[in-house]
Amino acid sequence: MRLYSQMTLAELQEEMERLRLEAEAKKKLGDNSQLGIIQQKYFMAKSYYVGTDEFRIGGKYSVPEYDQPFTIDYFNGVFAWGRFPDSDEQTGFPIGMLEPWF
């Protein structure tokens, strides 16, 4: 299998769809361990698909399973590094996990 960074946008779309279907199957089986791994792969593929252009340093974004906004400090590849309001510790997330904070 090729690296996500080497795939075309069409190949990344196919990979994301394959992973989405695989995640649905694992969820039906109750295989939460494998589901988590597949979800992380999906977010990485999505990160390479969307790229960092639509994200801004200082911008606030929502992250699944977190109820506070995440503010981006900098990018390292397809990872956004930043902080939550109640923490001084920097945390990194693949940009494919981030959605605009409303």
Long-range contacts (C-beta under 8 A, 24 or more apart in sequence): 4-44, 4-45, 4-47, 4-48, 5-48, 7-45, 7-48, 9-49, 12-45, 12-46, 12-48, 12-49, 13-49, 15-45, 16-42, 16-45, 16-46, 16-49, 19-45, 40-94, 42-96, 43-94, 43-96, 43-97, 44-78, 44-94, 44-96, 45-96, 46-94, 46-96, 47-78, 47-79, 47-94, 47-95, 47-96, 47-97, 48-78, 48-96, 49-96, 50-95, 50-96, 51-78, 51-95, 52-78, 52-80, 52-95, 55-80, 55-95, 55-98, 59-100, 60-100, 60-101, 61-98, 61-99, 61-100, 61-101, 62-98, 62-99, 62-100, 62-101, 62-102, 63-93, 63-97, 63-98, 64-97, 69-101, 70-98, 70-101
